[in-house]
């Protein structure tokens, strides 16, 4: 079941080049998914009453072009498949001409908040999102991110109140923000992101201290960024970014 909504790219959504930042795009994705859930009666109130939550595990995003300041875009989201404790949801960002700007795939884990353990997706979710057991045939756990042995730069951060969401842990977009903050400003001024993979490993909470590690490798197409976020020596998130020279 698809759900769509139009958004105008505001000034506060933009980076130094007046393009929508990847962090703002992720927040728009978060908004539209929640808007769909709310419209179907399985939103925040439902989660609270039933002590369940969806936990994001992975992103795979392809960027043809980031929208610019004041652009109007249509974002479409669709739950694609359920299997056991997992779900796939897709996103598409289109410009006013209907051209695809960004496409994304996600992997989610259904959690029982009483036990803090994965919970098999129940029948109400199948009914509300218009899916059947047949969706398992197209289900994907998405690709793992390759690890590297060392990183060339790092920055330290502390989880702030503004990073915390209703589940009382750092919002998914904050991990991407910490990763991109580690890249040189001159690099971000002359390169455009074309792909991004994110793999969440461990949640972070208010006042946790973390280190965002990064390494840039050039290739024939541009550059690849390898990112690792750690806290107290434990791996919390892996991110891989592909970049094209402007």
MOHU-V477691 format. One record per residue. N is the residue number from 0. RES is the residue in one small letter. PHI is phi in whole degrees, -180 to 180 (999 if undefined). OMEGA is omega in whole degrees, -180 to 180 (* if undefined). Layout:
BEGIN
n={N	N}
res={RES	RES}
phi={PHI	PHI}
omega={OMEGA	OMEGA}
END
This chain:
BEGIN
n={0	1	2	3	4	5	6	7	8	9	10	11	12	13	14	15	16	17	18	19	20	21	22	23	24	25	26	27	28	29	30	31	32	33	34	35	36	37	38	39	40	41	42	43	44	45	46	47	48	49	50	51	52	53	54	55	56	57	58	59	60	61	62	63	64	65	66	67	68	69	70	71	72	73	74	75	76	77	78	79	80	81	82	83	84	85	86	87	88	89	90	91	92	93	94	95	96	97	98	99	100	101	102	103	104	105	106	107	108	109	110	111	112	113	114	115	116	117	118	119	120	121	122	123	124	125	126	127	128	129	130	131	132	133	134	135	136	137	138	139	140	141	142	143	144	145	146	147	148	149	150	151	152	153	154	155	156	157	158	159	160	161	162	163	164	165	166	167	168	169	170	171	172	173	174	175	176	177	178	179	180	181	182	183	184	185	186	187	188	189	190	191	192	193	194	195	196	197	198	199	200	201	202	203	204	205	206	207	208	209	210	211	212	213	214	215	216	217	218	219	220	221	222	223	224	225	226	227	228	229	230	231	232	233	234	235	236	237	238	239	240	241	242	243	244	245}
res={x	x	x	x	x	x	x	x	x	x	x	x	x	x	x	x	x	x	x	x	x	x	x	x	x	x	x	x	x	x	x	x	x	x	x	x	x	x	x	x	x	x	x	x	x	x	x	x	x	x	x	x	x	x	x	x	x	x	x	x	x	x	x	x	x	x	x	x	x	x	x	x	x	x	x	x	x	x	x	x	x	x	x	x	x	x	x	x	x	x	x	x	x	x	x	x	x	x	x	x	x	x	x	x	x	x	x	x	x	x	x	x	x	x	x	x	x	x	x	x	x	x	x	x	x	x	x	x	x	x	x	x	x	x	x	x	x	x	x	x	x	x	x	x	x	x	x	x	x	x	x	x	x	x	x	x	x	x	x	x	x	x	x	x	x	x	x	x	x	x	x	x	x	x	x	x	x	x	x	x	x	x	x	x	x	x	x	x	x	x	x	x	x	x	x	x	x	x	x	x	x	x	x	x	x	x	x	x	x	x	x	x	x	x	x	x	x	x	x	x	x	x	x	x	x	x	x	x	x	x	x	x	x	x	x	x	x	x	x	x	x	x	x	x	x	x}
phi={999	-85	-143	-133	-157	-91	-132	-99	-78	-87	-58	-73	-86	-100	-95	-66	-107	68	-95	-60	-75	-63	-63	-67	-62	-62	-69	-68	-61	-60	-64	-70	-63	-68	-60	-64	-60	-62	-66	-98	81	-126	-99	-61	-63	-62	-59	-64	-67	-101	53	-131	-157	-100	-110	-74	-108	-147	-119	-134	-127	-118	-116	-80	-163	-82	-65	-104	-50	75	-66	-104	-124	-107	-109	-118	-127	-153	-64	-102	-162	-118	-156	56	-96	-115	-147	-108	-134	-111	-138	-138	-111	-120	-87	-66	-86	94	-74	-75	-94	-143	-128	-145	-122	-136	-122	-121	-119	-88	-120	-88	-71	-71	-99	61	-125	-60	-127	-61	-59	-90	-63	-60	-68	-59	-67	-64	-95	69	-108	-126	-61	-65	-64	-58	-66	-109	-65	-140	-84	65	-76	-77	-89	-69	-94	-119	-86	-150	-127	-95	-147	-157	-136	-98	-139	-131	-66	-99	-60	-66	-82	-85	-106	-69	-88	66	-135	-60	-63	-57	-69	-64	-62	-68	-60	-63	-65	-72	-62	-82	-82	-62	-62	-65	-67	-66	-78	-130	-136	-118	-75	-119	-148	-150	-118	-133	-133	-85	-117	-150	-77	-117	-122	-51	75	-62	-97	-141	-125	-102	-99	-147	-148	-107	-124	-84	-142	-65	-88	158	-143	-121	-104	-110	-130	-138	-112	-126	-145	54	79	-106	-75	-106	-162	-118	-136	-125	-125	-107	-132	-119	-70	-76}
omega={-178	178	-176	180	176	178	171	179	-178	179	-178	174	-167	176	-176	180	178	171	174	180	178	178	-180	177	179	179	174	175	178	-178	-175	177	179	178	178	-179	179	-178	-178	179	177	180	-172	180	177	179	-178	-178	-176	177	176	178	170	179	-179	-178	-176	169	163	-172	174	-175	173	178	175	177	-177	176	177	174	170	-180	172	177	-179	176	-178	169	-172	-174	169	172	-180	-178	-167	175	169	174	179	178	173	174	-179	175	-175	178	-179	180	178	176	-176	171	-178	173	180	173	-178	177	-179	-170	170	-175	177	-178	-175	-179	177	-179	178	-180	-174	-171	-179	179	176	-177	-176	-176	174	180	175	179	180	-179	178	-177	-179	-179	178	174	180	-174	171	176	179	179	173	-172	-177	-179	-173	-180	-180	174	179	179	174	-179	-177	177	-178	178	-171	178	-175	176	178	169	-175	179	-177	-178	-179	179	178	178	179	180	-177	177	-177	-180	-179	-180	-180	176	-179	-179	-174	179	179	-179	-179	177	174	172	178	178	-178	-176	-173	-179	176	-176	-177	177	173	175	-176	175	176	-179	179	174	179	177	179	173	-175	-178	-176	-180	174	176	175	-174	176	177	-178	175	-177	177	-179	-179	-178	-176	171	179	174	-180	175	-174	175	178	179	*}
END
